[in-house]
């Protein structure tokens, strides 16, 4: 009797969930057949996000992190730094409107410390604390990307970094005019 019980338990413990295995196989097949189209879509929405943020912020306070060769970058991921921005505060302001992360993917500290990855990339602290990691997905629309750009810009204005930059730029232009 004891040996039958062990055999029965052994058989039950090794029974695979066939439905889940078949479902996983179907999902893998779908991902494989749609990968080129999905990568193109995510690359398009990532590039639109990048272009929108680069055009709305003054060029002196915004930079893209990572390789310039976009073939070396994930098709859906953008790492961007905005000088003077407090990324964790921005994310708190937008927590119910925008899903994003501050810093690098491997850095989980909620404090204002700089990620070792961003430090290794030689990103100074002023840039590193203003780093946002943004991702698009297979269902992300152009309208959502444009909305994200406006939300990020609006939160940056609330933090005061845009107006401070424009004041410095205006002062520099006035000084240049006086000297000429």
MIDOSE-48144 format. One record per residue: x, y, z of N, C-alpha, C in turn; residue in one letter. Coordinates in steps of 0.05 Angstrom, whole numbers, plus 5000, padded with zeros to 4 digits. Layout:
MIDOSE-48144
ATOM   npx   npy   npz  capx  capy  capz   cpx   cpy   cpz  type
ATOM     X     Y     Z     X     Y     Z     X     Y     Z     A
...
***
This chain:
MIDOSE-48144
ATOM   npx   npy   npz  capx  capy  capz   cpx   cpy   cpz  type
ATOM  5017  4976  5000  5000  5000  5000  5017  5025  5000     X
ATOM  5038  5025  5016  5056  5048  5017  5068  5055  4990     X
ATOM  5077  5034  4976  5090  5039  4950  5071  5049  4929     X
ATOM  5045  5041  4931  5025  5051  4912  5019  5080  4917     X
ATOM  5019  5087  4942  5013  5115  4949  5036  5133  4938     X
ATOM  5061  5124  4941  5083  5140  4931  5082  5142  4901     X
ATOM  5075  5120  4887  5073  5121  4858  5051  5140  4850     X
ATOM  5028  5139  4863  5006  5157  4857  5013  5186  4861     X
ATOM  5026  5192  4883  5035  5220  4888  5055  5229  4868     X
ATOM  5073  5211  4861  5094  5217  4841  5081  5224  4814     X
ATOM  5061  5208  4806  5048  5213  4781  5033  5240  4781     X
ATOM  5020  5246  4803  5006  5271  4805  5025  5295  4805     X
ATOM  5046  5292  4818  5066  5314  4820  5079  5320  4793     X
ATOM  5081  5301  4776  5094  5306  4751  5075  5311  4728     X
ATOM  5049  5313  4733  5029  5318  4712  5032  5347  4704     X
ATOM  5037  5351  4678  5040  5379  4668  5013  5391  4662     X
ATOM  5012  5418  4664  4988  5432  4658  4988  5437  4627     X
ATOM  4976  5418  4613  4977  5418  4584  4965  5444  4572     X
ATOM  4944  5453  4583  4930  5477  4573  4949  5501  4574     X
ATOM  4963  5504  4596  4982  5527  4598  5006  5523  4580     X
ATOM  5016  5499  4576  5038  5494  4558  5030  5501  4529     X
ATOM  5006  5492  4521  4996  5498  4494  4992  5529  4491     X
ATOM  4982  5542  4512  4978  5571  4511  5005  5586  4508     X
ATOM  5025  5577  4523  5051  5589  4521  5063  5585  4493     X
ATOM  5059  5562  4481  5068  5557  4454  5055  5575  4434     X
ATOM  5028  5579  4437  5014  5596  4419  5023  5625  4422     X
ATOM  5028  5634  4446  5038  5661  4451  5065  5665  4439     X
ATOM  5083  5645  4442  5109  5647  4430  5108  5648  4400     X
ATOM  5090  5633  4388  5087  5633  4359  5077  5660  4349     X
ATOM  5058  5671  4363  5047  5697  4356  5068  5719  4358     X
ATOM  5084  5718  4380  5105  5738  4384  5126  5735  4362     X
ATOM  5132  5711  4353  5151  5707  4332  5141  5717  4305     X
ATOM  5116  5712  4299  5106  5720  4273  5101  5750  4271     X
ATOM  5096  5763  4293  5090  5792  4293  5114  5809  4302     X
ATOM  5137  5797  4307  5159  5812  4319  5169  5835  4302     X
ATOM  5171  5832  4276  5181  5854  4259  5162  5877  4259     X
ATOM  5136  5872  4257  5116  5893  4257  5115  5907  4284     X
ATOM  5117  5891  4306  5116  5903  4332  5141  5919  4338     X
ATOM  5164  5909  4330  5189  5925  4334  5188  5951  4319     X
ATOM  5178  5950  4294  5175  5975  4278  5157  5995  4292     X
ATOM  5134  5985  4302  5115  6003  4316  5128  6015  4341     X
ATOM  5140  5998  4357  5152  6008  4382  5175  6027  4376     X
ATOM  5191  6022  4356  5213  6040  4348  5202  6067  4339     X
ATOM  5180  6066  4324  5167  6090  4314  5156  6107  4338     X
ATOM  5143  6094  4357  5132  6109  4380  5155  6119  4398     X
ATOM  5176  6103  4401  5199  6112  4417  5212  6136  4404     X
ATOM  5216  6135  4377  5228  6157  4363  5210  6182  4364     X
ATOM  5185  6179  4363  5166  6202  4365  5168  6214  4393     X
ATOM  5170  6197  4413  5174  6207  4441  5200  6223  4443     X
ATOM  5221  6211  4433  5247  6224  4433  5246  6251  4419     X
ATOM  5235  6252  4395  5233  6277  4379  5216  6298  4394     X
ATOM  5195  6289  4406  5177  6307  4420  5191  6320  4444     X
ATOM  5205  6304  4460  5218  6314  4483  5242  6332  4475     X
ATOM  5257  6323  4454  5280  6339  4446  5272  6366  4434     X
ATOM  5248  6367  4422  5239  6393  4410  5226  6411  4430     X
ATOM  5214  6400  4451  5199  6418  4469  5217  6430  4491     X
ATOM  5239  6416  4498  5257  6426  4518  5280  6441  4504     X
ATOM  5290  6461  4517  5314  6475  4506  5337  6455  4503     X
ATOM  5352  6457  4481  5373  6437  4476  5395  6435  4497     X
ATOM  5399  6457  4512  5420  6457  4532  5413  6441  4557     X
ATOM  5387  6434  4560  5380  6420  4585  5369  6392  4580     X
ATOM  5372  6382  4556  5361  6355  4550  5382  6339  4534     X
ATOM  5385  6313  4541  5403  6296  4526  5393  6267  4527     X
ATOM  5399  6253  4506  5392  6224  4504  5415  6208  4515     X
ATOM  5410  6188  4531  5431  6171  4542  5433  6145  4526     X
ATOM  5457  6135  4524  5461  6110  4510  5472  6114  4483     X
ATOM  5474  6092  4468  5487  6094  4441  5471  6112  4422     X
ATOM  5485  6126  4405  5473  6143  4385  5462  6125  4362     X
ATOM  5474  6102  4358  5465  6083  4338  5440  6069  4348     X
ATOM  5417  6076  4338  5391  6066  4349  5388  6036  4344     X
ATOM  5404  6024  4327  5403  5995  4323  5414  5980  4348     X
ATOM  5428  5995  4365  5440  5983  4389  5422  5987  4414     X
ATOM  5399  5999  4409  5380  6007  4431  5355  5990  4428     X
ATOM  5344  5982  4451  5318  5968  4450  5298  5985  4435     X
ATOM  5281  5972  4419  5262  5988  4402  5241  6003  4417     X
ATOM  5237  5996  4442  5216  6009  4457  5225  6027  4480     X
ATOM  5251  6029  4484  5261  6042  4509  5276  6068  4503     X
ATOM  5271  6088  4518  5285  6114  4516  5295  6123  4543     X
ATOM  5321  6128  4545  5332  6140  4569  5340  6169  4562     X
ATOM  5328  6187  4577  5332  6216  4571  5336  6230  4597     X
ATOM  5355  6250  4597  5361  6266  4620  5353  6295  4615     X
ATOM  5341  6307  4635  5334  6335  4634  5348  6348  4657     X
ATOM  5367  6365  4650  5384  6379  4670  5367  6396  4689     X
ATOM  5371  6391  4715  5357  6406  4735  5331  6393  4744     X
ATOM  5322  6373  4730  5297  6359  4736  5301  6341  4760     X
ATOM  5282  6339  4777  5282  6319  4798  5263  6297  4789     X
ATOM  5274  6276  4776  5258  6255  4763  5239  6241  4783     X
ATOM  5248  6234  4807  5230  6221  4826  5205  6238  4832     X
ATOM  5210  6264  4836  5188  6283  4841  5169  6285  4818     X
ATOM  5180  6286  4793  5164  6287  4769  5146  6262  4768     X
ATOM  5158  6239  4774  5142  6214  4772  5120  6214  4793     X
ATOM  5125  6225  4816  5104  6227  4837  5081  6245  4827     X
ATOM  5089  6267  4815  5068  6286  4804  5051  6273  4783     X
ATOM  5062  6254  4768  5048  6242  4745  5040  6213  4750     X
ATOM  5042  6204  4775  5038  6175  4780  5012  6163  4770     X
ATOM  4991  6179  4769  4965  6168  4759  4960  6174  4730     X
ATOM  4981  6187  4717  4977  6194  4689  4998  6182  4670     X
ATOM  5022  6175  4681  5044  6166  4665  5059  6144  4679     X
ATOM  5064  6122  4665  5081  6100  4677  5109  6104  4666     X
ATOM  5128  6109  4683  5156  6113  4675  5173  6106  4699     X
ATOM  5199  6107  4695  5218  6102  4717  5239  6124  4717     X
ATOM  5252  6127  4740  5274  6146  4743  5300  6131  4744     X
ATOM  5320  6141  4731  5347  6129  4732  5350  6106  4713     X
ATOM  5364  6085  4722  5370  6062  4706  5353  6038  4715     X
ATOM  5350  6019  4697  5333  5995  4703  5343  5979  4726     X
ATOM  5369  5978  4731  5380  5961  4752  5381  5976  4779     X
ATOM  5372  6000  4780  5374  6016  4805  5347  6018  4818     X
ATOM  5344  6007  4842  5318  6006  4854  5315  6025  4878     X
ATOM  5335  6040  4884  5334  6058  4907  5313  6080  4902     X
ATOM  5297  6086  4922  5278  6107  4919  5289  6134  4926     X
ATOM  5313  6134  4937  5326  6159  4944  5337  6174  4920     X
ATOM  5351  6196  4926  5362  6212  4904  5390  6203  4896     X
ATOM  5398  6179  4904  5425  6170  4897  5426  6164  4867     X
ATOM  5450  6166  4856  5455  6162  4828  5461  6133  4823     X
ATOM  5448  6122  4802  5452  6094  4794  5481  6089  4786     X
ATOM  5492  6066  4794  5519  6059  4785  5521  6058  4755     X
ATOM  5500  6050  4742  5501  6048  4712  5503  6076  4700     X
ATOM  5487  6095  4710  5489  6122  4700  5516  6135  4707     X
ATOM  5527  6128  4730  5554  6137  4737  5575  6125  4718     X
ATOM  5572  6100  4711  5591  6087  4693  5589  6099  4665     X
ATOM  5566  6110  4658  5562  6123  4633  5573  6151  4633     X
ATOM  5585  6159  4656  5596  6185  4661  5575  6208  4659     X
ATOM  5552  6201  4669  5531  6221  4671  5534  6235  4698     X
ATOM  5539  6261  4697  5542  6276  4722  5517  6276  4739     X
ATOM  5519  6282  4764  5496  6281  4782  5473  6299  4774     X
ATOM  5479  6322  4763  5457  6340  4754  5441  6328  4732     X
ATOM  5454  6313  4714  5440  6299  4693  5427  6273  4703     X
ATOM  5442  6259  4720  5432  6232  4729  5406  6234  4745     X
ATOM  5404  6253  4762  5379  6255  4778  5355  6264  4762     X
ATOM  5361  6274  4737  5339  6282  4719  5334  6262  4697     X
ATOM  5343  6237  4702  5340  6216  4681  5313  6202  4684     X
ATOM  5300  6200  4661  5275  6186  4659  5279  6162  4640     X
ATOM  5268  6139  4647  5268  6116  4630  5240  6111  4621     X
ATOM  5235  6114  4595  5208  6113  4584  5207  6090  4565     X
ATOM  5184  6076  4565  5180  6053  4547  5154  6056  4532     X
ATOM  5154  6047  4507  5129  6045  4493  5122  6016  4489     X
ATOM  5098  6010  4482  5090  5982  4479  5075  5977  4453     X
ATOM  5067  5953  4449  5053  5946  4424  5027  5960  4420     X
ATOM  5015  5970  4441  4989  5984  4439  4992  6014  4443     X
ATOM  5016  6024  4446  5020  6053  4450  5013  6068  4425     X
ATOM  4997  6089  4427  4989  6105  4404  5005  6131  4402     X
ATOM  5004  6143  4379  5017  6169  4376  5005  6190  4394     X
ATOM  4979  6189  4398  4965  6207  4416  4975  6204  4445     X
ATOM  4980  6180  4454  4990  6175  4481  5019  6185  4483     X
ATOM  5035  6182  4462  5062  6192  4463  5062  6223  4465     X
ATOM  5046  6236  4448  5044  6265  4449  5034  6275  4476     X
ATOM  5016  6260  4488  5006  6267  4514  5028  6265  4535     X
ATOM  5044  6243  4533  5066  6239  4552  5086  6262  4550     X
ATOM  5092  6271  4526  5111  6294  4522  5100  6319  4537     X
ATOM  5074  6324  4533  5062  6348  4546  5062  6345  4576     X
ATOM  5056  6321  4586  5055  6316  4615  5083  6321  4627     X
ATOM  5103  6310  4615  5131  6313  4625  5139  6342  4624     X
ATOM  5133  6356  4602  5140  6384  4600  5126  6400  4621     X
ATOM  5100  6395  4625  5084  6410  4645  5095  6406  4673     X
ATOM  5103  6381  4679  5114  6375  4706  5141  6389  4709     X
ATOM  5157  6391  4688  5183  6405  4689  5178  6434  4694     X
ATOM  5158  6446  4681  5152  6474  4685  5144  6478  4715     X
ATOM  5128  6460  4726  5120  6463  4754  5144  6461  4773     X
ATOM  5165  6446  4765  5189  6444  4781  5206  6470  4778     X
ATOM  5199  6486  4758  5213  6512  4755  5238  6511  4738     X
ATOM  5245  6488  4725  5270  6487  4710  5268  6501  4683     X
ATOM  5244  6503  4672  5241  6515  4646  5242  6546  4649     X
ATOM  5228  6556  4667  5228  6585  4670  5256  6595  4679     X
ATOM  5270  6580  4696  5297  6588  4704  5316  6588  4681     X
ATOM  5313  6568  4664  5330  6567  4640  5325  6590  4621     X
ATOM  5300  6596  4617  5293  6618  4599  5302  6645  4610     X
ATOM  5301  6648  4636  5311  6673  4649  5341  6676  4644     X
ATOM  5356  6655  4648  5385  6656  4643  5391  6661  4614     X
ATOM  5376  6649  4596  5380  6653  4567  5374  6683  4560     X
ATOM  5353  6693  4571  5345  6721  4566  5367  6740  4577     X
ATOM  5377  6735  4601  5398  6752  4613  5423  6751  4596     X
ATOM  5431  6727  4586  5454  6724  4569  5451  6740  4543     X
ATOM  5426  6739  4531  5421  6754  4507  5423  6784  4512     X
ATOM  5413  6793  4535  5414  6822  4542  5443  6831  4546     X
ATOM  5459  6814  4559  5487  6821  4563  5502  6822  4536     X
ATOM  5496  6804  4519  5508  6803  4492  5501  6829  4477     X
ATOM  5476  6837  4479  5467  6862  4465  5481  6886  4476     X
ATOM  5485  6887  4503  5498  6910  4515  5528  6911  4507     X
ATOM  5541  6888  4505  5569  6888  4498  5574  6894  4468     X
ATOM  5554  6891  4451  5558  6896  4422  5548  6923  4415     X
***
